[in-house]
């Protein structure tokens, strides 16, 4: 299995897991953010993610998905979701 292609936004890794699932955060931090793309819309010939579900999760694979979720919200697009998740991660991880 090959590793997903990773890029960084504000110093944290962003990588796509499946077509509609994106992880944001460093793998060694206590908390990460998970985005679920709920839909898409066309804008000038491009597909834009809208809306996006945002979850702040504890980075512990031993917990169930329900036990991991700390906060949950919905954003209009991926940029707003990244900004919201960035604020949550700074508050939760302290950096």
Residue pairs with C-beta under 8 A, 6 or more apart in sequence:
4 15
4 16
4 17
5 15
5 16
6 13
6 14
6 15
7 13
7 14
7 15
8 14
9 24
9 82
9 86
10 82
10 86
12 24
12 25
12 26
12 86
12 89
13 23
13 24
13 25
13 26
13 27
14 22
14 23
14 24
14 82
15 22
15 23
16 22
17 23
19 37
20 36
20 37
20 38
21 34
21 35
21 36
21 37
22 34
22 35
22 37
22 78
23 32
23 33
23 34
23 35
24 32
24 33
24 34
24 35
24 82
24 85
24 89
25 31
25 32
25 33
25 59
25 85
25 89
25 93
26 32
27 59
29 59
29 89
29 93
30 58
30 59
30 92
30 93
31 56
31 57
31 58
31 59
31 70
31 88
31 89
31 92
31 93
32 56
32 57
32 59
32 89
33 54
33 55
33 56
33 57
33 85
33 88
33 89
34 54
34 55
34 57
35 52
35 53
35 54
35 55
35 78
35 81
35 85
36 52
36 53
36 55
37 49
37 52
37 78
38 51
38 52
38 53
38 74
39 49
39 50
39 51
40 47
40 48
40 49
40 50
41 47
41 48
41 50
42 48
48 77
48 78
49 77
49 78
50 76
50 77
51 74
51 75
51 76
51 77
52 74
52 75
52 76
52 77
52 78
52 80
52 81
53 72
53 73
53 74
54 72
54 73
54 74
54 75
54 81
54 84
54 85
54 88
55 69
55 70
55 71
55 72
56 69
56 70
56 71
56 72
56 85
56 88
56 89
56 92
57 68
57 69
57 70
58 67
58 68
58 70
60 68
70 92
71 88
73 84
75 81
75 84
